[in-house]
Amino acid sequence: MAYSITLFYASLLGLILVALSLRVVALRRRYQIGVGAGDRPELELAIRSQANFCEYAPIGIVLLFLLDGTGVVPAVVLHILGLALVVGRVLHGFVGLNRTAGYSMGRFVGTLLTWLMIAGSALFGAGLAVGRWTYFIVG
């Protein structure tokens, strides 16, 4: 199995992480803050955007990888899941949280897409796994 679909979305997510990290580094240099955010709300938002990405993107890409590896999930489904994760993380990290600590449509939609991708992938994966276990047990 080539995992080319997962590779594509993992690569995009890697680039997003680098962009979020560069923003943190640029703000740290501008304000000369080595650790923490000091009293700079802009830096705090950038740090949280990066950290939130690091909290959610890994489980999403692991689930996508595992679904990709089954060989039974249609490519279009894998692309929908991968796209939901990437768009969700971009909306949350760049349009939402990076601009305001309060409510924003980017943050809301980004979170929703990310959670739907993770929940959908988890349920789909659990269903596939239980189906295979049942096949081997009942067989």
N, CA, C and O of each residue as an XYZ file, in Angstrom:
556
protein
N       0.833     -1.184      0.000
C       0.000      0.000      0.000
C       0.876      1.246      0.000
O       1.856      1.331      0.740
N       0.519      2.183     -0.817
C       1.359      3.360     -1.005
C       1.055      4.487     -0.019
O       1.919      5.328      0.229
N      -0.139      4.524      0.542
C      -0.531      5.589      1.462
C      -0.362      6.972      0.848
O      -0.090      7.935      1.564
N      -0.517      7.083     -0.456
C      -0.283      8.369     -1.118
C      -1.311      9.430     -0.717
O      -0.998     10.621     -0.720
N      -2.518      9.017     -0.377
C      -3.524      9.991      0.048
C      -3.132     10.565      1.411
O      -3.158     11.779      1.613
N      -2.773      9.687      2.332
C      -2.336     10.154      3.654
C      -1.076     11.000      3.534
O      -0.950     12.026      4.203
N      -0.155     10.581      2.694
C       1.083     11.341      2.500
C       0.781     12.765      2.051
O       1.397     13.715      2.534
N      -0.158     12.914      1.138
C      -0.521     14.241      0.640
C      -1.048     15.130      1.772
O      -0.586     16.259      1.939
N      -2.005     14.628      2.542
C      -2.591     15.445      3.606
C      -1.629     15.653      4.780
O      -1.635     16.717      5.400
N      -0.811     14.659      5.087
C       0.203     14.834      6.134
C       1.213     15.896      5.712
O       1.678     16.675      6.544
N       1.550     15.932      4.435
C       2.476     16.946      3.927
C       1.880     18.341      4.051
O       2.561     19.276      4.473
N       0.613     18.483      3.684
C      -0.050     19.784      3.835
C      -0.090     20.203      5.302
O       0.165     21.362      5.631
N      -0.410     19.262      6.175
C      -0.451     19.570      7.605
C       0.934     19.954      8.127
O       1.055     20.833      8.981
N       1.964     19.305      7.624
C       3.326     19.677      8.007
C       3.655     21.108      7.634
O       4.277     21.832      8.411
N       3.239     21.515      6.443
C       3.468     22.896      6.007
C       2.678     23.890      6.861
O       3.169     24.975      7.173
N       1.464     23.518      7.232
C       0.658     24.377      8.098
C       1.341     24.545      9.449
O       1.391     25.653      9.982
N       1.869     23.457     10.009
C       2.569     23.545     11.291
C       3.784     24.461     11.190
O       4.033     25.261     12.092
N       4.530     24.353     10.118
C       5.688     25.234      9.940
C       5.238     26.692      9.881
O       5.874     27.554     10.488
N       4.155     26.982      9.162
C       3.657     28.361      9.074
C       3.223     28.876     10.444
O       3.533     30.012     10.803
N       2.513     28.057     11.207
C       2.106     28.473     12.551
C       3.321     28.682     13.450
O       3.342     29.606     14.262
N       4.323     27.833     13.308
C       5.539     27.940     14.113
C       6.347     29.183     13.755
O       6.891     29.851     14.634
N       6.423     29.490     12.464
C       7.137     30.693     12.043
C       6.496     31.953     12.614
O       7.188     32.908     12.966
N       5.161     31.946     12.702
C       4.468     33.094     13.295
C       4.862     33.259     14.766
O       5.111     34.375     15.221
N       4.918     32.161     15.498
C       5.323     32.222     16.910
C       6.752     32.749     17.020
O       7.029     33.632     17.831
N       7.642     32.217     16.220
C       9.051     32.630     16.266
C       9.189     34.111     15.917
O       9.931     34.838     16.578
N       8.483     34.557     14.891
C       8.562     35.964     14.495
C       8.090     36.881     15.629
O       8.707     37.914     15.891
N       7.007     36.507     16.293
C       6.503     37.331     17.397
C       7.438     37.282     18.603
O       7.636     38.292     19.279
N       8.011     36.111     18.873
C       8.980     36.020     19.974
C      10.185     36.927     19.715
O      10.679     37.591     20.627
N      10.646     36.948     18.483
C      11.790     37.801     18.142
C      11.413     39.277     18.227
O      12.174     40.094     18.745
N      10.220     39.612     17.706
C       9.786     41.013     17.727
C       9.700     41.540     19.155
O      10.138     42.654     19.442
N       9.133     40.730     20.047
C       8.930     41.184     21.427
C      10.043     40.732     22.370
O      10.006     41.040     23.561
N      11.032     40.006     21.849
C      12.158     39.506     22.635
C      11.685     38.711     23.851
O      12.086     38.974     24.985
N      10.819     37.732     23.582
C      10.271     36.853     24.616
C      10.693     35.434     24.281
O      10.293     34.892     23.251
N      11.494     34.833     25.141
C      12.003     33.490     24.878
C      11.054     32.379     25.273
O      10.956     31.371     24.574
N      10.352     32.547     26.388
C       9.444     31.518     26.901
C       8.156     32.194     27.340
O       8.181     33.283     27.912
N       7.032     31.542     27.069
C       5.749     32.121     27.445
C       5.361     33.228     26.478
O       5.956     33.389     25.413
N       4.351     33.984     26.877
C       3.853     35.048     26.003
C       4.073     36.431     26.581
O       3.703     37.428     25.962
N       4.673     36.504     27.766
C       4.831     37.807     28.396
C       3.461     38.433     28.580
O       2.517     37.767     29.005
N       3.358     39.680     28.265
C       2.055     40.360     28.338
C       1.540     40.668     26.937
O       0.839     41.659     26.736
N       1.883     39.825     25.974
C       1.542     40.058     24.570
C       0.410     39.119     24.124
O       0.653     37.948     23.829
N      -0.812     39.631     24.077
C      -1.950     38.798     23.660
C      -1.778     38.212     22.259
O      -2.216     37.092     21.998
N      -1.146     38.961     21.360
C      -0.920     38.487     20.000
C      -0.037     37.233     20.003
O      -0.286     36.293     19.250
N       0.981     37.226     20.844
C       1.863     36.073     20.963
C       1.125     34.909     21.615
O       1.279     33.763     21.192
N       0.331     35.191     22.631
C      -0.452     34.138     23.285
C      -1.377     33.447     22.288
O      -1.501     32.223     22.313
N      -2.024     34.205     21.418
C      -2.900     33.622     20.395
C      -2.104     32.768     19.412
O      -2.551     31.688     19.024
N      -0.945     33.238     19.013
C      -0.113     32.476     18.082
C       0.355     31.166     18.722
O       0.362     30.119     18.076
N       0.742     31.236     19.983
C       1.179     30.036     20.707
C       0.030     29.044     20.818
O       0.209     27.851     20.574
N      -1.154     29.537     21.187
C      -2.312     28.637     21.315
C      -2.739     28.067     19.965
O      -3.175     26.918     19.897
N      -2.625     28.837     18.903
C      -2.969     28.326     17.571
C      -2.056     27.164     17.203
O      -2.511     26.132     16.709
N      -0.771     27.346     17.448
C       0.201     26.296     17.165
C      -0.050     25.075     18.058
O      -0.046     23.942     17.577
N      -0.263     25.302     19.333
C      -0.476     24.197     20.272
C      -1.766     23.436     19.957
O      -1.796     22.207     20.014
N      -2.826     24.168     19.627
C      -4.084     23.517     19.293
C      -3.917     22.636     18.060
O      -4.455     21.531     18.001
N      -3.178     23.125     17.088
C      -2.876     22.327     15.900
C      -2.181     21.030     16.314
O      -2.544     19.947     15.857
N      -1.174     21.155     17.189
C      -0.416     19.988     17.633
C      -1.255     19.021     18.463
O      -0.919     17.841     18.565
N      -2.335     19.505     19.051
C      -3.219     18.655     19.840
C      -4.167     17.837     18.961
O      -4.477     16.692     19.288
N      -4.624     18.408     17.864
C      -5.653     17.755     17.056
C      -5.159     17.112     15.762
O      -5.665     16.058     15.378
N      -4.207     17.702     15.094
C      -3.771     17.180     13.792
C      -3.200     15.760     13.870
O      -3.484     14.956     12.983
N      -2.412     15.419     14.889
C      -1.831     14.065     14.899
C      -2.871     12.941     14.920
O      -2.742     11.983     14.158
N      -3.884     13.031     15.761
C      -4.869     11.945     15.805
C      -5.645     11.883     14.493
O      -6.003     10.800     14.032
N      -5.902     13.034     13.896
C      -6.590     13.044     12.606
C      -5.783     12.342     11.531
O      -6.330     11.554     10.759
N      -4.494     12.617     11.471
C      -3.668     12.013     10.425
C      -3.418     10.535     10.716
O      -3.307      9.740      9.782
N      -3.327     10.151     11.983
C      -3.183      8.729     12.319
C      -4.431      7.955     11.886
O      -4.326      6.877     11.300
N      -5.596      8.503     12.175
C      -6.835      7.838     11.749
C      -6.914      7.740     10.231
O      -7.303      6.702      9.696
N      -6.548      8.813      9.533
C      -6.558      8.785      8.076
C      -5.588      7.725      7.553
O      -5.910      6.987      6.622
N      -4.417      7.656      8.147
C      -3.404      6.668      7.762
C      -3.939      5.245      7.927
O      -3.784      4.403      7.042
N      -4.563      4.996      9.063
C      -5.069      3.649      9.322
C      -6.224      3.290      8.388
O      -6.310      2.159      7.911
N      -7.106      4.246      8.130
C      -8.189      3.992      7.178
C      -7.628      3.762      5.778
O      -8.099      2.888      5.049
N      -6.632      4.541      5.412
C      -5.977      4.396      4.108
C      -5.375      2.997      3.980
O      -5.418      2.391      2.909
N      -4.826      2.498      5.058
C      -4.168      1.198      5.051
C      -5.091      0.005      4.963
O      -4.644     -1.096      4.641
N      -6.373      0.196      5.243
C      -7.304     -0.945      5.163
C      -7.492     -1.421      3.744
O      -7.749     -2.601      3.509
N      -7.365     -0.506      2.790
C      -7.578     -0.867      1.403
C      -9.033     -0.994      1.010
O      -9.335     -1.304     -0.142
N      -9.950     -0.759      1.953
C     -11.380     -0.886      1.636
C     -12.117      0.452      1.627
O     -13.253      0.535      1.160
N     -11.475      1.490      2.140
C     -12.115      2.807      2.172
C     -11.885      3.479      0.819
O     -10.743      3.618      0.382
N     -12.957      3.892      0.158
C     -12.805      4.530     -1.152
C     -11.942      5.793     -1.072
O     -11.975      6.523     -0.082
N     -11.181      6.029     -2.120
C     -10.284      7.188     -2.165
C     -11.052      8.490     -1.948
O     -10.551      9.394     -1.280
N     -12.244      8.597     -2.495
C     -13.011      9.833     -2.343
C     -13.338     10.088     -0.874
O     -13.345     11.241     -0.442
N     -13.605      9.051     -0.108
C     -13.879      9.208      1.327
C     -12.614      9.671      2.042
O     -12.672     10.560      2.891
N     -11.487      9.081      1.710
C     -10.219      9.498      2.326
C      -9.906     10.958      1.996
O      -9.417     11.698      2.850
N     -10.184     11.368      0.770
C      -9.942     12.762      0.383
C     -10.894     13.709      1.129
O     -10.477     14.793      1.539
N     -12.125     13.331      1.305
C     -13.075     14.165      2.055
C     -12.601     14.320      3.497
O     -12.619     15.422      4.045
N     -12.182     13.230      4.101
C     -11.685     13.289      5.482
C     -10.415     14.124      5.579
O     -10.291     14.957      6.477
N      -9.470     13.911      4.669
C      -8.224     14.680      4.678
C      -8.466     16.156      4.446
O      -7.869     17.005      5.107
N      -9.344     16.457      3.506
C      -9.665     17.851      3.209
C     -10.356     18.517      4.394
O     -10.082     19.677      4.701
N     -11.243     17.793      5.057
C     -11.920     18.344      6.244
C     -10.904     18.686      7.326
O     -11.011     19.727      7.974
N      -9.926     17.819      7.524
C      -8.904     18.078      8.541
C      -8.053     19.284      8.172
O      -7.817     20.153      9.012
N      -7.593     19.349      6.940
C      -6.740     20.461      6.512
C      -7.501     21.783      6.543
O      -7.008     22.769      7.092
N      -8.690     21.811      5.964
C      -9.478     23.051      5.952
C      -9.845     23.452      7.381
O      -9.795     24.631      7.733
N     -10.207     22.480      8.187
C     -10.535     22.776      9.584
C      -9.379     23.390     10.340
O      -9.561     24.348     11.092
N      -8.200     22.850     10.146
C      -7.023     23.372     10.846
C      -6.622     24.754     10.320
O      -6.182     25.601     11.096
N      -6.769     24.989      9.020
C      -6.467     26.314      8.461
C      -7.460     27.334      8.994
O      -7.063     28.411      9.439
N      -8.741     27.008      8.954
C      -9.756     27.950      9.453
C      -9.536     28.251     10.927
O      -9.616     29.405     11.348
N      -9.259     27.215     11.713
C      -9.064     27.431     13.144
C      -7.789     28.213     13.423
O      -7.800     29.171     14.196
N      -6.697     27.808     12.799
C      -5.391     28.376     13.142
C      -5.074     29.723     12.534
O      -4.365     30.522     13.146
N      -5.585     29.994     11.340
C      -5.233     31.241     10.662
C      -6.380     32.236     10.605
O      -6.158     33.441     10.725
N      -7.582     31.761     10.426
C      -8.731     32.654     10.303
C      -9.380     32.897     11.659
O      -9.926     33.973     11.902
N      -9.325     31.904     12.544
C     -10.012     31.988     13.821
C      -9.140     32.427     14.973
O      -9.017     33.619     15.252
N      -8.539     31.469     15.637
C      -7.826     31.715     16.893
C      -6.645     32.652     16.750
O      -6.331     33.374     17.696
N      -5.993     32.671     15.633
C      -4.827     33.529     15.463
C      -5.199     35.014     15.420
O      -4.335     35.881     15.558
N      -6.489     35.299     15.228
C      -6.922     36.695     15.132
C      -7.635     37.200     16.378
O      -7.540     38.381     16.713
N      -8.354     36.307     17.070
C      -9.103     36.724     18.247
C      -9.239     35.568     19.227
O      -9.355     34.411     18.825
N      -9.223     35.893     20.519
C      -9.406     34.860     21.541
C     -10.886     34.550     21.728
O     -11.232     33.525     22.314
N     -11.753     35.415     21.244
C     -13.190     35.212     21.383
C     -13.767     34.407     20.245
O     -13.043     33.786     19.467
N     -15.084     34.430     20.160
C     -15.797     33.692     19.120
C     -15.449     34.249     17.749
O     -15.353     35.461     17.560
N     -15.263     33.346     16.798
C     -15.125     33.743     15.406
C     -15.660     32.596     14.554
O     -15.620     31.435     14.962
N     -16.153     32.928     13.388
C     -16.689     31.906     12.494
C     -15.587     30.944     12.062
O     -15.830     29.742     11.956
N     -14.379     31.451     11.810
C     -13.270     30.582     11.423
C     -12.936     29.572     12.502
O     -12.691     28.399     12.218
N     -12.931     30.029     13.722
C     -12.636     29.136     14.844
C     -13.730     28.098     15.011
O     -13.442     26.919     15.214
N     -14.986     28.526     14.928
C     -16.113     27.617     15.089
C     -16.144     26.558     13.987
O     -16.218     25.363     14.273
N     -16.088     26.997     12.733
C     -16.158     26.066     11.600
C     -14.914     25.174     11.569
O     -15.010     23.983     11.273
N     -13.757     25.745     11.872
C     -12.531     24.954     11.905
C     -12.581     23.852     12.949
O     -12.181     22.717     12.689
N     -13.070     24.191     14.125
C     -13.218     23.199     15.187
C     -14.231     22.137     14.783
O     -13.992     20.942     14.960
N     -15.355     22.573     14.244
C     -16.402     21.641     13.833
C     -15.891     20.658     12.771
O     -16.112     19.452     12.889
N     -15.217     21.162     11.746
C     -14.676     20.281     10.708
C     -13.665     19.291     11.282
O     -13.674     18.112     10.927
N     -12.810     19.766     12.153
C     -11.800     18.901     12.764
C     -12.459     17.811     13.595
O     -12.109     16.637     13.477
N     -13.416     18.196     14.439
C     -14.095     17.207     15.282
C     -14.896     16.213     14.464
O     -14.911     15.020     14.770
N     -15.568     16.697     13.419
C     -16.334     15.785     12.558
C     -15.410     14.805     11.851
O     -15.740     13.627     11.713
N     -14.257     15.286     11.404
C     -13.294     14.397     10.743
C     -12.805     13.331     11.703
O     -12.763     12.149     11.360
N     -12.433     13.750     12.913
C     -11.909     12.794     13.891
C     -13.002     11.815     14.323
O     -12.762     10.608     14.363
N     -14.183     12.308     14.643
C     -15.274     11.430     15.071
C     -15.700     10.488     13.950
O     -15.895      9.294     14.178
N     -15.843     11.022     12.749
C     -16.234     10.185     11.619
C     -15.211      9.107     11.326
O     -15.563      7.949     11.098
N     -13.932      9.492     11.332
C     -12.863      8.520     11.083
C     -12.818      7.460     12.178
O     -12.639      6.275     11.897
N     -12.979      7.888     13.414
C     -12.939      6.952     14.541
C     -14.101      5.961     14.469
O     -13.911      4.762     14.668
N     -15.289      6.458     14.188
C     -16.451      5.572     14.082
C     -16.319      4.624     12.892
O     -16.619      3.435     13.001
N     -15.872      5.155     11.766
C     -15.669      4.345     10.570
C     -14.627      3.261     10.850
O     -14.828      2.091     10.522
N     -13.514      3.665     11.460
C     -12.451      2.712     11.778
C     -12.898      1.658     12.778
O     -12.590      0.477     12.617
N     -13.617      2.074     13.803
C     -14.118      1.110     14.793
C     -15.075      0.122     14.137
O     -15.042     -1.075     14.423
N     -15.921      0.634     13.262
C     -16.849     -0.250     12.553
C     -16.124     -1.265     11.688
O     -16.486     -2.441     11.656
N     -15.101     -0.805     10.988
C     -14.312     -1.729     10.163
C     -13.619     -2.777     11.030
O     -13.605     -3.961     10.694
N     -13.050     -2.336     12.140
C     -12.333     -3.261     13.015
C     -13.279     -4.290     13.619
O     -12.972     -5.482     13.620
N     -14.415     -3.855     14.127
C     -15.378     -4.777     14.730
C     -15.914     -5.741     13.682
O     -16.116     -6.924     13.956
N     -16.142     -5.228     12.485
C     -16.601     -6.103     11.401
C     -15.596     -7.197     11.088
O     -15.968     -8.346     10.848
N     -14.335     -6.838     11.092
C     -13.287     -7.829     10.819
C     -13.149     -8.810     11.975
O     -12.934    -10.002     11.756
N     -13.273     -8.310     13.213
C     -13.195     -9.207     14.366
C     -14.347    -10.210     14.320
O     -14.163    -11.403     14.559
N     -15.528     -9.701     14.010
C     -16.715    -10.555     13.928
C     -16.509    -11.635     12.875
O     -16.861    -12.796     13.084
N     -15.943    -11.245     11.754
C     -15.702    -12.195     10.673
C     -14.777    -13.314     11.144
O     -15.020    -14.486     10.859
N     -13.711    -12.949     11.870
C     -12.755    -13.961     12.316
C     -13.298    -14.791     13.474
O     -12.969    -15.971     13.594
N     -14.126    -14.190     14.328
C     -14.684    -14.912     15.469
C     -15.790    -15.861     15.019
O     -15.799    -17.041     15.368
N     -16.722    -15.319     14.237
C     -17.878    -16.096     13.795
C     -17.518    -16.959     12.591
O     -17.937    -18.110     12.468
N     -16.746    -16.373     11.732
C     -16.205    -16.887     10.594
C     -16.574    -17.806      9.639
O     -15.823    -18.052      8.696
